[in-house]
Amino acid sequence: MYAGAKRVVASHWKVDDEATGALMARFYEAMFRENQSPAAALHQAQLSIRQHERWQSPFYWAAFVLQGEWR
């Protein structure tokens, strides 16, 4: 944010790289292909990733938060 970004997605704790990659892919797809707001895209990505049997635990998806402009 100090570098001028309007918003960032950050995690509260160290998370699994594979789960993070899957979540971020879903996040950007929702933002750019489905034209959702960053907040809605993150929410959808979190709901989607938790459907995966391996990543159902909140440890894998609940760490991510959107900071800054939410639209």
mmCIF file as Biopython writes it, N, C-alpha, C and O atoms, coordinates in Angstrom:
data_model
#
loop_
_atom_site.group_PDB
_atom_site.id
_atom_site.type_symbol
_atom_site.label_atom_id
_atom_site.label_alt_id
_atom_site.label_comp_id
_atom_site.label_asym_id
_atom_site.label_entity_id
_atom_site.label_seq_id
_atom_site.pdbx_PDB_ins_code
_atom_site.Cartn_x
_atom_site.Cartn_y
_atom_site.Cartn_z
_atom_site.occupancy
_atom_site.B_iso_or_equiv
_atom_site.auth_seq_id
_atom_site.auth_asym_id
_atom_site.pdbx_PDB_model_num
ATOM 1   N N  . MET A ? 1  ? 0.828   -1.175  0.000   1.0 0.0 1  A 1 
ATOM 2   C CA . MET A ? 1  ? 0.000   0.000   0.000   1.0 0.0 1  A 1 
ATOM 3   C C  . MET A ? 1  ? 0.885   1.255   0.000   1.0 0.0 1  A 1 
ATOM 4   O O  . MET A ? 1  ? 0.517   2.286   -0.564  1.0 0.0 1  A 1 
ATOM 5   N N  . TYR A ? 2  ? 2.034   1.151   0.629   1.0 0.0 2  A 1 
ATOM 6   C CA . TYR A ? 2  ? 2.936   2.298   0.641   1.0 0.0 2  A 1 
ATOM 7   C C  . TYR A ? 2  ? 3.474   2.597   -0.759  1.0 0.0 2  A 1 
ATOM 8   O O  . TYR A ? 2  ? 3.879   3.724   -1.042  1.0 0.0 2  A 1 
ATOM 9   N N  . ALA A ? 3  ? 3.478   1.598   -1.625  1.0 0.0 3  A 1 
ATOM 10  C CA . ALA A ? 3  ? 3.984   1.766   -2.988  1.0 0.0 3  A 1 
ATOM 11  C C  . ALA A ? 3  ? 2.920   2.331   -3.921  1.0 0.0 3  A 1 
ATOM 12  O O  . ALA A ? 3  ? 3.188   2.545   -5.103  1.0 0.0 3  A 1 
ATOM 13  N N  . GLY A ? 4  ? 1.720   2.574   -3.407  1.0 0.0 4  A 1 
ATOM 14  C CA . GLY A ? 4  ? 0.674   3.179   -4.219  1.0 0.0 4  A 1 
ATOM 15  C C  . GLY A ? 4  ? -0.452  2.252   -4.628  1.0 0.0 4  A 1 
ATOM 16  O O  . GLY A ? 4  ? -1.354  2.674   -5.351  1.0 0.0 4  A 1 
ATOM 17  N N  . ALA A ? 5  ? -0.430  1.012   -4.193  1.0 0.0 5  A 1 
ATOM 18  C CA . ALA A ? 5  ? -1.518  0.090   -4.519  1.0 0.0 5  A 1 
ATOM 19  C C  . ALA A ? 5  ? -2.795  0.546   -3.812  1.0 0.0 5  A 1 
ATOM 20  O O  . ALA A ? 5  ? -2.752  0.968   -2.656  1.0 0.0 5  A 1 
ATOM 21  N N  . LYS A ? 6  ? -3.918  0.462   -4.502  1.0 0.0 6  A 1 
ATOM 22  C CA . LYS A ? 6  ? -5.195  0.852   -3.900  1.0 0.0 6  A 1 
ATOM 23  C C  . LYS A ? 6  ? -5.694  -0.196  -2.920  1.0 0.0 6  A 1 
ATOM 24  O O  . LYS A ? 6  ? -6.435  0.111   -1.986  1.0 0.0 6  A 1 
ATOM 25  N N  . ARG A ? 7  ? -5.278  -1.441  -3.146  1.0 0.0 7  A 1 
ATOM 26  C CA . ARG A ? 7  ? -5.708  -2.533  -2.279  1.0 0.0 7  A 1 
ATOM 27  C C  . ARG A ? 7  ? -4.707  -3.669  -2.388  1.0 0.0 7  A 1 
ATOM 28  O O  . ARG A ? 7  ? -3.996  -3.794  -3.385  1.0 0.0 7  A 1 
ATOM 29  N N  . VAL A ? 8  ? -4.658  -4.489  -1.362  1.0 0.0 8  A 1 
ATOM 30  C CA . VAL A ? 8  ? -3.818  -5.688  -1.356  1.0 0.0 8  A 1 
ATOM 31  C C  . VAL A ? 8  ? -4.586  -6.824  -0.701  1.0 0.0 8  A 1 
ATOM 32  O O  . VAL A ? 8  ? -5.432  -6.606  0.166   1.0 0.0 8  A 1 
ATOM 33  N N  . VAL A ? 9  ? -4.280  -8.026  -1.128  1.0 0.0 9  A 1 
ATOM 34  C CA . VAL A ? 9  ? -4.773  -9.215  -0.445  1.0 0.0 9  A 1 
ATOM 35  C C  . VAL A ? 9  ? -3.591  -9.734  0.356   1.0 0.0 9  A 1 
ATOM 36  O O  . VAL A ? 9  ? -2.511  -9.965  -0.189  1.0 0.0 9  A 1 
ATOM 37  N N  . ALA A ? 10 ? -3.801  -9.912  1.640   1.0 0.0 10 A 1 
ATOM 38  C CA . ALA A ? 10 ? -2.734  -10.368 2.525   1.0 0.0 10 A 1 
ATOM 39  C C  . ALA A ? 10 ? -3.243  -11.546 3.352   1.0 0.0 10 A 1 
ATOM 40  O O  . ALA A ? 10 ? -4.448  -11.779 3.453   1.0 0.0 10 A 1 
ATOM 41  N N  . SER A ? 11 ? -2.313  -12.272 3.933   1.0 0.0 11 A 1 
ATOM 42  C CA . SER A ? 11 ? -2.712  -13.373 4.810   1.0 0.0 11 A 1 
ATOM 43  C C  . SER A ? 11 ? -2.253  -13.073 6.232   1.0 0.0 11 A 1 
ATOM 44  O O  . SER A ? 11 ? -1.226  -12.430 6.452   1.0 0.0 11 A 1 
ATOM 45  N N  . HIS A ? 12 ? -3.023  -13.547 7.172   1.0 0.0 12 A 1 
ATOM 46  C CA . HIS A ? 12 ? -2.708  -13.344 8.584   1.0 0.0 12 A 1 
ATOM 47  C C  . HIS A ? 12 ? -1.680  -14.347 9.096   1.0 0.0 12 A 1 
ATOM 48  O O  . HIS A ? 12 ? -1.040  -14.109 10.121  1.0 0.0 12 A 1 
ATOM 49  N N  . TRP A ? 13 ? -1.517  -15.462 8.395   1.0 0.0 13 A 1 
ATOM 50  C CA . TRP A ? 13 ? -0.546  -16.463 8.792   1.0 0.0 13 A 1 
ATOM 51  C C  . TRP A ? 13 ? 0.012   -17.152 7.562   1.0 0.0 13 A 1 
ATOM 52  O O  . TRP A ? 13 ? -0.540  -17.034 6.468   1.0 0.0 13 A 1 
ATOM 53  N N  . LYS A ? 14 ? 1.120   -17.878 7.750   1.0 0.0 14 A 1 
ATOM 54  C CA . LYS A ? 14 ? 1.741   -18.609 6.652   1.0 0.0 14 A 1 
ATOM 55  C C  . LYS A ? 14 ? 0.797   -19.732 6.231   1.0 0.0 14 A 1 
ATOM 56  O O  . LYS A ? 14 ? 0.349   -20.532 7.053   1.0 0.0 14 A 1 
ATOM 57  N N  . VAL A ? 15 ? 0.507   -19.773 4.935   1.0 0.0 15 A 1 
ATOM 58  C CA . VAL A ? 15 ? -0.440  -20.762 4.425   1.0 0.0 15 A 1 
ATOM 59  C C  . VAL A ? 15 ? 0.228   -21.652 3.377   1.0 0.0 15 A 1 
ATOM 60  O O  . VAL A ? 15 ? 1.303   -21.340 2.865   1.0 0.0 15 A 1 
ATOM 61  N N  . ASP A ? 16 ? -0.422  -22.739 3.080   1.0 0.0 16 A 1 
ATOM 62  C CA . ASP A ? 16 ? 0.047   -23.714 2.109   1.0 0.0 16 A 1 
ATOM 63  C C  . ASP A ? 16 ? 0.163   -23.079 0.719   1.0 0.0 16 A 1 
ATOM 64  O O  . ASP A ? 16 ? -0.769  -22.421 0.257   1.0 0.0 16 A 1 
ATOM 65  N N  . ASP A ? 17 ? 1.303   -23.276 0.057   1.0 0.0 17 A 1 
ATOM 66  C CA . ASP A ? 17 ? 1.539   -22.671 -1.259  1.0 0.0 17 A 1 
ATOM 67  C C  . ASP A ? 17 ? 0.553   -23.155 -2.313  1.0 0.0 17 A 1 
ATOM 68  O O  . ASP A ? 17 ? 0.061   -22.359 -3.113  1.0 0.0 17 A 1 
ATOM 69  N N  . GLU A ? 18 ? 0.266   -24.431 -2.319  1.0 0.0 18 A 1 
ATOM 70  C CA . GLU A ? 18 ? -0.642  -24.977 -3.328  1.0 0.0 18 A 1 
ATOM 71  C C  . GLU A ? 18 ? -2.058  -24.438 -3.149  1.0 0.0 18 A 1 
ATOM 72  O O  . GLU A ? 18 ? -2.712  -24.064 -4.122  1.0 0.0 18 A 1 
ATOM 73  N N  . ALA A ? 19 ? -2.523  -24.398 -1.916  1.0 0.0 19 A 1 
ATOM 74  C CA . ALA A ? 19 ? -3.859  -23.855 -1.641  1.0 0.0 19 A 1 
ATOM 75  C C  . ALA A ? 19 ? -3.914  -22.372 -1.989  1.0 0.0 19 A 1 
ATOM 76  O O  . ALA A ? 19 ? -4.911  -21.899 -2.533  1.0 0.0 19 A 1 
ATOM 77  N N  . THR A ? 20 ? -2.853  -21.639 -1.681  1.0 0.0 20 A 1 
ATOM 78  C CA . THR A ? 20 ? -2.797  -20.213 -2.004  1.0 0.0 20 A 1 
ATOM 79  C C  . THR A ? 20 ? -2.842  -20.002 -3.510  1.0 0.0 20 A 1 
ATOM 80  O O  . THR A ? 20 ? -3.543  -19.111 -3.990  1.0 0.0 20 A 1 
ATOM 81  N N  . GLY A ? 21 ? -2.108  -20.808 -4.256  1.0 0.0 21 A 1 
ATOM 82  C CA . GLY A ? 21 ? -2.124  -20.702 -5.709  1.0 0.0 21 A 1 
ATOM 83  C C  . GLY A ? 21 ? -3.507  -20.939 -6.280  1.0 0.0 21 A 1 
ATOM 84  O O  . GLY A ? 21 ? -3.946  -20.216 -7.174  1.0 0.0 21 A 1 
ATOM 85  N N  . ALA A ? 22 ? -4.196  -21.946 -5.770  1.0 0.0 22 A 1 
ATOM 86  C CA . ALA A ? 22 ? -5.555  -22.242 -6.231  1.0 0.0 22 A 1 
ATOM 87  C C  . ALA A ? 22 ? -6.510  -21.109 -5.866  1.0 0.0 22 A 1 
ATOM 88  O O  . ALA A ? 22 ? -7.344  -20.707 -6.677  1.0 0.0 22 A 1 
ATOM 89  N N  . LEU A ? 23 ? -6.384  -20.601 -4.650  1.0 0.0 23 A 1 
ATOM 90  C CA . LEU A ? 23 ? -7.254  -19.502 -4.220  1.0 0.0 23 A 1 
ATOM 91  C C  . LEU A ? 23 ? -7.022  -18.248 -5.070  1.0 0.0 23 A 1 
ATOM 92  O O  . LEU A ? 23 ? -7.978  -17.602 -5.498  1.0 0.0 23 A 1 
ATOM 93  N N  . MET A ? 24 ? -5.763  -17.908 -5.310  1.0 0.0 24 A 1 
ATOM 94  C CA . MET A ? 24 ? -5.453  -16.709 -6.097  1.0 0.0 24 A 1 
ATOM 95  C C  . MET A ? 24 ? -5.912  -16.853 -7.550  1.0 0.0 24 A 1 
ATOM 96  O O  . MET A ? 24 ? -6.371  -15.884 -8.154  1.0 0.0 24 A 1 
ATOM 97  N N  . ALA A ? 25 ? -5.791  -18.048 -8.106  1.0 0.0 25 A 1 
ATOM 98  C CA . ALA A ? 25 ? -6.275  -18.270 -9.472  1.0 0.0 25 A 1 
ATOM 99  C C  . ALA A ? 25 ? -7.773  -18.025 -9.539  1.0 0.0 25 A 1 
ATOM 100 O O  . ALA A ? 25 ? -8.258  -17.394 -10.478 1.0 0.0 25 A 1 
ATOM 101 N N  . ARG A ? 26 ? -8.511  -18.520 -8.552  1.0 0.0 26 A 1 
ATOM 102 C CA . ARG A ? 26 ? -9.963  -18.308 -8.521  1.0 0.0 26 A 1 
ATOM 103 C C  . ARG A ? 26 ? -10.295 -16.832 -8.268  1.0 0.0 26 A 1 
ATOM 104 O O  . ARG A ? 26 ? -11.248 -16.296 -8.833  1.0 0.0 26 A 1 
ATOM 105 N N  . PHE A ? 27 ? -9.502  -16.191 -7.420  1.0 0.0 27 A 1 
ATOM 106 C CA . PHE A ? 27 ? -9.704  -14.768 -7.123  1.0 0.0 27 A 1 
ATOM 107 C C  . PHE A ? 27 ? -9.564  -13.916 -8.381  1.0 0.0 27 A 1 
ATOM 108 O O  . PHE A ? 27 ? -10.443 -13.110 -8.685  1.0 0.0 27 A 1 
ATOM 109 N N  . TYR A ? 28 ? -8.461  -14.089 -9.116  1.0 0.0 28 A 1 
ATOM 110 C CA . TYR A ? 28 ? -8.244  -13.284 -10.317 1.0 0.0 28 A 1 
ATOM 111 C C  . TYR A ? 28 ? -9.224  -13.633 -11.430 1.0 0.0 28 A 1 
ATOM 112 O O  . TYR A ? 28 ? -9.624  -12.757 -12.197 1.0 0.0 28 A 1 
ATOM 113 N N  . GLU A ? 29 ? -9.609  -14.882 -11.527 1.0 0.0 29 A 1 
ATOM 114 C CA . GLU A ? 29 ? -10.608 -15.262 -12.522 1.0 0.0 29 A 1 
ATOM 115 C C  . GLU A ? 29 ? -11.938 -14.568 -12.244 1.0 0.0 29 A 1 
ATOM 116 O O  . GLU A ? 29 ? -12.583 -14.066 -13.165 1.0 0.0 29 A 1 
ATOM 117 N N  . ALA A ? 30 ? -12.345 -14.539 -10.990 1.0 0.0 30 A 1 
ATOM 118 C CA . ALA A ? 30 ? -13.600 -13.875 -10.630 1.0 0.0 30 A 1 
ATOM 119 C C  . ALA A ? 30 ? -13.520 -12.368 -10.877 1.0 0.0 30 A 1 
ATOM 120 O O  . ALA A ? 30 ? -14.494 -11.757 -11.314 1.0 0.0 30 A 1 
ATOM 121 N N  . MET A ? 31 ? -12.374 -11.779 -10.600 1.0 0.0 31 A 1 
ATOM 122 C CA . MET A ? 31 ? -12.226 -10.331 -10.809 1.0 0.0 31 A 1 
ATOM 123 C C  . MET A ? 31 ? -12.206 -9.968  -12.289 1.0 0.0 31 A 1 
ATOM 124 O O  . MET A ? 31 ? -12.912 -9.053  -12.714 1.0 0.0 31 A 1 
ATOM 125 N N  . PHE A ? 32 ? -11.409 -10.674 -13.069 1.0 0.0 32 A 1 
ATOM 126 C CA . PHE A ? 32 ? -11.187 -10.248 -14.443 1.0 0.0 32 A 1 
ATOM 127 C C  . PHE A ? 32 ? -12.114 -10.903 -15.457 1.0 0.0 32 A 1 
ATOM 128 O O  . PHE A ? 32 ? -12.508 -10.251 -16.424 1.0 0.0 32 A 1 
ATOM 129 N N  . ARG A ? 33 ? -12.471 -12.154 -15.273 1.0 0.0 33 A 1 
ATOM 130 C CA . ARG A ? 33 ? -13.368 -12.811 -16.229 1.0 0.0 33 A 1 
ATOM 131 C C  . ARG A ? 33 ? -14.835 -12.592 -15.886 1.0 0.0 33 A 1 
ATOM 132 O O  . ARG A ? 33 ? -15.680 -12.474 -16.774 1.0 0.0 33 A 1 
ATOM 133 N N  . GLU A ? 34 ? -15.131 -12.540 -14.584 1.0 0.0 34 A 1 
ATOM 134 C CA . GLU A ? 34 ? -16.518 -12.385 -14.150 1.0 0.0 34 A 1 
ATOM 135 C C  . GLU A ? 34 ? -16.827 -10.955 -13.725 1.0 0.0 34 A 1 
ATOM 136 O O  . GLU A ? 34 ? -17.959 -10.641 -13.356 1.0 0.0 34 A 1 
ATOM 137 N N  . ASN A ? 35 ? -15.812 -10.087 -13.780 1.0 0.0 35 A 1 
ATOM 138 C CA . ASN A ? 35 ? -15.978 -8.655  -13.502 1.0 0.0 35 A 1 
ATOM 139 C C  . ASN A ? 35 ? -16.542 -8.376  -12.102 1.0 0.0 35 A 1 
ATOM 140 O O  . ASN A ? 35 ? -17.353 -7.467  -11.929 1.0 0.0 35 A 1 
ATOM 141 N N  . GLN A ? 36 ? -16.119 -9.148  -11.122 1.0 0.0 36 A 1 
ATOM 142 C CA . GLN A ? 36 ? -16.565 -8.933  -9.742  1.0 0.0 36 A 1 
ATOM 143 C C  . GLN A ? 36 ? -15.643 -7.945  -9.046  1.0 0.0 36 A 1 
ATOM 144 O O  . GLN A ? 36 ? -14.491 -7.764  -9.442  1.0 0.0 36 A 1 
ATOM 145 N N  . SER A ? 37 ? -16.159 -7.318  -8.018  1.0 0.0 37 A 1 
ATOM 146 C CA . SER A ? 37 ? -15.324 -6.441  -7.197  1.0 0.0 37 A 1 
ATOM 147 C C  . SER A ? 37 ? -14.282 -7.305  -6.489  1.0 0.0 37 A 1 
ATOM 148 O O  . SER A ? 37 ? -14.498 -8.504  -6.313  1.0 0.0 37 A 1 
ATOM 149 N N  . PRO A ? 38 ? -13.162 -6.721  -6.083  1.0 0.0 38 A 1 
ATOM 150 C CA . PRO A ? 38 ? -12.151 -7.514  -5.366  1.0 0.0 38 A 1 
ATOM 151 C C  . PRO A ? 38 ? -12.707 -8.202  -4.111  1.0 0.0 38 A 1 
ATOM 152 O O  . PRO A ? 38 ? -12.362 -9.350  -3.831  1.0 0.0 38 A 1 
ATOM 153 N N  . ALA A ? 39 ? -13.555 -7.514  -3.369  1.0 0.0 39 A 1 
ATOM 154 C CA . ALA A ? 39 ? -14.131 -8.109  -2.157  1.0 0.0 39 A 1 
ATOM 155 C C  . ALA A ? 39 ? -15.002 -9.312  -2.502  1.0 0.0 39 A 1 
ATOM 156 O O  . ALA A ? 39 ? -14.907 -10.355 -1.855  1.0 0.0 39 A 1 
ATOM 157 N N  . ALA A ? 40 ? -15.841 -9.171  -3.507  1.0 0.0 40 A 1 
ATOM 158 C CA . ALA A ? 40 ? -16.713 -10.277 -3.920  1.0 0.0 40 A 1 
ATOM 159 C C  . ALA A ? 40 ? -15.893 -11.421 -4.505  1.0 0.0 40 A 1 
ATOM 160 O O  . ALA A ? 40 ? -16.201 -12.589 -4.270  1.0 0.0 40 A 1 
ATOM 161 N N  . ALA A ? 41 ? -14.856 -11.094 -5.261  1.0 0.0 41 A 1 
ATOM 162 C CA . ALA A ? 41 ? -13.998 -12.119 -5.856  1.0 0.0 41 A 1 
ATOM 163 C C  . ALA A ? 41 ? -13.267 -12.918 -4.787  1.0 0.0 41 A 1 
ATOM 164 O O  . ALA A ? 41 ? -13.155 -14.139 -4.889  1.0 0.0 41 A 1 
ATOM 165 N N  . LEU A ? 42 ? -12.770 -12.236 -3.765  1.0 0.0 42 A 1 
ATOM 166 C CA . LEU A ? 42 ? -12.089 -12.943 -2.677  1.0 0.0 42 A 1 
ATOM 167 C C  . LEU A ? 42 ? -13.063 -13.848 -1.943  1.0 0.0 42 A 1 
ATOM 168 O O  . LEU A ? 42 ? -12.740 -14.993 -1.626  1.0 0.0 42 A 1 
ATOM 169 N N  . HIS A ? 43 ? -14.244 -13.336 -1.675  1.0 0.0 43 A 1 
ATOM 170 C CA . HIS A ? 43 ? -15.256 -14.141 -0.986  1.0 0.0 43 A 1 
ATOM 171 C C  . HIS A ? 43 ? -15.603 -15.384 -1.808  1.0 0.0 43 A 1 
ATOM 172 O O  . HIS A ? 43 ? -15.677 -16.488 -1.267  1.0 0.0 43 A 1 
ATOM 173 N N  . GLN A ? 44 ? -15.811 -15.207 -3.092  1.0 0.0 44 A 1 
ATOM 174 C CA . GLN A ? 44 ? -16.138 -16.340 -3.958  1.0 0.0 44 A 1 
ATOM 175 C C  . GLN A ? 44 ? -14.982 -17.338 -4.007  1.0 0.0 44 A 1 
ATOM 176 O O  . GLN A ? 44 ? -15.206 -18.548 -3.974  1.0 0.0 44 A 1 
ATOM 177 N N  . ALA A ? 45 ? -13.759 -16.841 -4.085  1.0 0.0 45 A 1 
ATOM 178 C CA . ALA A ? 45 ? -12.590 -17.723 -4.112  1.0 0.0 45 A 1 
ATOM 179 C C  . ALA A ? 45 ? -12.486 -18.529 -2.821  1.0 0.0 45 A 1 
ATOM 180 O O  . ALA A ? 45 ? -12.167 -19.717 -2.855  1.0 0.0 45 A 1 
ATOM 181 N N  . GLN A ? 46 ? -12.749 -17.894 -1.692  1.0 0.0 46 A 1 
ATOM 182 C CA . GLN A ? 46 ? -12.696 -18.602 -0.416  1.0 0.0 46 A 1 
ATOM 183 C C  . GLN A ? 46 ? -13.785 -19.667 -0.338  1.0 0.0 46 A 1 
ATOM 184 O O  . GLN A ? 46 ? -13.535 -20.773 0.140   1.0 0.0 46 A 1 
ATOM 185 N N  . LEU A ? 47 ? -14.980 -19.346 -0.801  1.0 0.0 47 A 1 
ATOM 186 C CA . LEU A ? 47 ? -16.056 -20.340 -0.804  1.0 0.0 47 A 1 
ATOM 187 C C  . LEU A ? 47 ? -15.708 -21.505 -1.722  1.0 0.0 47 A 1 
ATOM 188 O O  . LEU A ? 47 ? -15.981 -22.663 -1.405  1.0 0.0 47 A 1 
ATOM 189 N N  . SER A ? 48 ? -15.109 -21.191 -2.851  1.0 0.0 48 A 1 
ATOM 190 C CA . SER A ? 48 ? -14.746 -22.221 -3.816  1.0 0.0 48 A 1 
ATOM 191 C C  . SER A ? 48 ? -13.655 -23.138 -3.285  1.0 0.0 48 A 1 
ATOM 192 O O  . SER A ? 48 ? -13.757 -24.359 -3.408  1.0 0.0 48 A 1 
ATOM 193 N N  . ILE A ? 49 ? -12.622 -22.568 -2.699  1.0 0.0 49 A 1 
ATOM 194 C CA . ILE A ? 49 ? -11.482 -23.368 -2.238  1.0 0.0 49 A 1 
ATOM 195 C C  . ILE A ? 49 ? -11.879 -24.278 -1.082  1.0 0.0 49 A 1 
ATOM 196 O O  . ILE A ? 49 ? -11.333 -25.372 -0.935  1.0 0.0 49 A 1 
ATOM 197 N N  . ARG A ? 50 ? -12.806 -23.841 -0.278  1.0 0.0 50 A 1 
ATOM 198 C CA . ARG A ? 50 ? -13.194 -24.681 0.862   1.0 0.0 50 A 1 
ATOM 199 C C  . ARG A ? 50 ? -14.054 -25.865 0.446   1.0 0.0 50 A 1 
ATOM 200 O O  . ARG A ? 50 ? -14.303 -26.762 1.252   1.0 0.0 50 A 1 
ATOM 201 N N  . GLN A ? 51 ? -14.510 -25.879 -0.804  1.0 0.0 51 A 1 
ATOM 202 C CA . GLN A ? 51 ? -15.255 -27.028 -1.323  1.0 0.0 51 A 1 
ATOM 203 C C  . GLN A ? 51 ? -14.315 -28.192 -1.654  1.0 0.0 51 A 1 
ATOM 204 O O  . GLN A ? 51 ? -14.748 -29.342 -1.735  1.0 0.0 51 A 1 
ATOM 205 N N  . HIS A ? 52 ? -13.046 -27.890 -1.841  1.0 0.0 52 A 1 
ATOM 206 C CA . HIS A ? 52 ? -12.044 -28.914 -2.139  1.0 0.0 52 A 1 
ATOM 207 C C  . HIS A ? 52 ? -11.796 -29.709 -0.866  1.0 0.0 52 A 1 
ATOM 208 O O  . HIS A ? 52 ? -11.481 -29.132 0.175   1.0 0.0 52 A 1 
ATOM 209 N N  . GLU A ? 53 ? -11.933 -31.007 -0.941  1.0 0.0 53 A 1 
ATOM 210 C CA . GLU A ? 53 ? -11.823 -31.854 0.249   1.0 0.0 53 A 1 
ATOM 211 C C  . GLU A ? 53 ? -10.519 -31.633 1.020   1.0 0.0 53 A 1 
ATOM 212 O O  . GLU A ? 53 ? -10.507 -31.645 2.251   1.0 0.0 53 A 1 
ATOM 213 N N  . ARG A ? 54 ? -9.445  -31.434 0.297   1.0 0.0 54 A 1 
ATOM 214 C CA . ARG A ? 54 ? -8.136  -31.262 0.932   1.0 0.0 54 A 1 
ATOM 215 C C  . ARG A ? 54 ? -8.012  -29.929 1.668   1.0 0.0 54 A 1 
ATOM 216 O O  . ARG A ? 54 ? -7.258  -29.832 2.637   1.0 0.0 54 A 1 
ATOM 217 N N  . TRP A ? 55 ? -8.738  -28.902 1.227   1.0 0.0 55 A 1 
ATOM 218 C CA . TRP A ? 55 ? -8.581  -27.559 1.765   1.0 0.0 55 A 1 
ATOM 219 C C  . TRP A ? 55 ? -9.828  -27.052 2.494   1.0 0.0 55 A 1 
ATOM 220 O O  . TRP A ? 55 ? -10.062 -25.845 2.547   1.0 0.0 55 A 1 
ATOM 221 N N  . GLN A ? 56 ? -10.616 -27.947 3.046   1.0 0.0 56 A 1 
ATOM 222 C CA . GLN A ? 56 ? -11.837 -27.539 3.752   1.0 0.0 56 A 1 
ATOM 223 C C  . GLN A ? 56 ? -11.546 -26.777 5.037   1.0 0.0 56 A 1 
ATOM 224 O O  . GLN A ? 56 ? -12.324 -25.909 5.433   1.0 0.0 56 A 1 
ATOM 225 N N  . SER A ? 57 ? -10.459 -27.084 5.677   1.0 0.0 57 A 1 
ATOM 226 C CA . SER A ? 57 ? -10.126 -26.429 6.941   1.0 0.0 57 A 1 
ATOM 227 C C  . SER A ? 57 ? -9.910  -24.928 6.721   1.0 0.0 57 A 1 
ATOM 228 O O  . SER A ? 57 ? -9.271  -24.531 5.747   1.0 0.0 57 A 1 
ATOM 229 N N  . PRO A ? 58 ? -10.436 -24.100 7.615   1.0 0.0 58 A 1 
ATOM 230 C CA . PRO A ? 58 ? -10.224 -22.651 7.503   1.0 0.0 58 A 1 
ATOM 231 C C  . PRO A ? 58 ? -8.751  -22.247 7.468   1.0 0.0 58 A 1 
ATOM 232 O O  . PRO A ? 58 ? -8.425  -21.154 7.006   1.0 0.0 58 A 1 
ATOM 233 N N  . PHE A ? 59 ? -7.871  -23.101 7.943   1.0 0.0 59 A 1 
ATOM 234 C CA . PHE A ? 59 ? -6.438  -22.810 7.890   1.0 0.0 59 A 1 
ATOM 235 C C  . PHE A ? 59 ? -6.004  -22.445 6.474   1.0 0.0 59 A 1 
ATOM 236 O O  . PHE A ? 59 ? -5.128  -21.598 6.299   1.0 0.0 59 A 1 
ATOM 237 N N  . TYR A ? 60 ? -6.605  -23.071 5.460   1.0 0.0 60 A 1 
ATOM 238 C CA . TYR A ? 60 ? -6.181  -22.898 4.074   1.0 0.0 60 A 1 
ATOM 239 C C  . TYR A ? 60 ? -6.770  -21.668 3.390   1.0 0.0 60 A 1 
ATOM 240 O O  . TYR A ? 60 ? -6.174  -21.162 2.439   1.0 0.0 60 A 1 
ATOM 241 N N  . TRP A ? 61 ? -7.911  -21.176 3.840   1.0 0.0 61 A 1 
ATOM 242 C CA . TRP A ? 61 ? -8.568  -20.086 3.116   1.0 0.0 61 A 1 
ATOM 243 C C  . TRP A ? 61 ? -8.944  -18.887 3.976   1.0 0.0 61 A 1 
ATOM 244 O O  . TRP A ? 61 ? -9.150  -17.802 3.433   1.0 0.0 61 A 1 
ATOM 245 N N  . ALA A ? 62 ? -9.042  -19.036 5.279   1.0 0.0 62 A 1 
ATOM 246 C CA . ALA A ? 62 ? -9.536  -17.945 6.131   1.0 0.0 62 A 1 
ATOM 247 C C  . ALA A ? 62 ? -8.487  -16.888 6.448   1.0 0.0 62 A 1 
ATOM 248 O O  . ALA A ? 62 ? -8.823  -15.822 6.964   1.0 0.0 62 A 1 
ATOM 249 N N  . ALA A ? 63 ? -7.224  -17.166 6.146   1.0 0.0 63 A 1 
ATOM 250 C CA . ALA A ? 63 ? -6.156  -16.217 6.470   1.0 0.0 63 A 1 
ATOM 251 C C  . ALA A ? 63 ? -6.200  -14.970 5.592   1.0 0.0 63 A 1 
ATOM 252 O O  . ALA A ? 63 ? -5.643  -13.937 5.961   1.0 0.0 63 A 1 
ATOM 253 N N  . PHE A ? 64 ? -6.854  -15.055 4.437   1.0 0.0 64 A 1 
ATOM 254 C CA . PHE A ? 64 ? -6.776  -13.988 3.449   1.0 0.0 64 A 1 
ATOM 255 C C  . PHE A ? 64 ? -7.784  -12.871 3.702   1.0 0.0 64 A 1 
ATOM 256 O O  . PHE A ? 64 ? -8.970  -13.112 3.925   1.0 0.0 64 A 1 
ATOM 257 N N  . VAL A ? 65 ? -7.275  -11.646 3.661   1.0 0.0 65 A 1 
ATOM 258 C CA . VAL A ? 65 ? -8.112  -10.459 3.856   1.0 0.0 65 A 1 
ATOM 259 C C  . VAL A ? 65 ? -7.754  -9.421  2.786   1.0 0.0 65 A 1 
ATOM 260 O O  . VAL A ? 65 ? -6.637  -9.393  2.270   1.0 0.0 65 A 1 
ATOM 261 N N  . LEU A ? 66 ? -8.711  -8.593  2.479   1.0 0.0 66 A 1 
ATOM 262 C CA . LEU A ? 66 ? -8.513  -7.512  1.533   1.0 0.0 66 A 1 
ATOM 263 C C  . LEU A ? 66 ? -8.312  -6.230  2.325   1.0 0.0 66 A 1 
ATOM 264 O O  . LEU A ? 66 ? -9.135  -5.880  3.171   1.0 0.0 66 A 1 
ATOM 265 N N  . GLN A ? 67 ? -7.231  -5.538  2.054   1.0 0.0 67 A 1 
ATOM 266 C CA . GLN A ? 67 ? -6.934  -4.270  2.718   1.0 0.0 67 A 1 
ATOM 267 C C  . GLN A ? 67 ? -7.031  -3.148  1.690   1.0 0.0 67 A 1 
ATOM 268 O O  . GLN A ? 67 ? -6.569  -3.310  0.560   1.0 0.0 67 A 1 
ATOM 269 N N  . GLY A ? 68 ? -7.615  -2.033  2.055   1.0 0.0 68 A 1 
ATOM 270 C CA . GLY A ? 68 ? -7.727  -0.901  1.150   1.0 0.0 68 A 1 
ATOM 271 C C  . GLY A ? 68 ? -9.118  -0.789  0.553   1.0 0.0 68 A 1 
ATOM 272 O O  . GLY A ? 68 ? -10.108 -1.172  1.177   1.0 0.0 68 A 1 
ATOM 273 N N  . GLU A ? 69 ? -9.183  -0.256  -0.669  1.0 0.0 69 A 1 
ATOM 274 C CA . GLU A ? 69 ? -10.474 -0.094  -1.346  1.0 0.0 69 A 1 
ATOM 275 C C  . GLU A ? 69 ? -11.093 -1.458  -1.620  1.0 0.0 69 A 1 
ATOM 276 O O  . GLU A ? 69 ? -10.433 -2.333  -2.179  1.0 0.0 69 A 1 
ATOM 277 N N  . TRP A ? 70 ? -12.324 -1.646  -1.244  1.0 0.0 70 A 1 
ATOM 278 C CA . TRP A ? 70 ? -12.976 -2.929  -1.410  1.0 0.0 70 A 1 
ATOM 279 C C  . TRP A ? 70 ? -13.794 -3.035  -2.689  1.0 0.0 70 A 1 
ATOM 280 O O  . TRP A ? 70 ? -14.267 -4.124  -3.012  1.0 0.0 70 A 1 
ATOM 281 N N  . ARG A ? 71 ? -13.978 -1.951  -3.426  1.0 0.0 71 A 1 
ATOM 282 C CA . ARG A ? 71 ? -14.778 -1.994  -4.661  1.0 0.0 71 A 1 
ATOM 283 C C  . ARG A ? 71 ? -13.958 -2.358  -5.843  1.0 0.0 71 A 1 
ATOM 284 O O  . ARG A ? 71 ? -14.480 -2.438  -6.955  1.0 0.0 71 A 1 
#
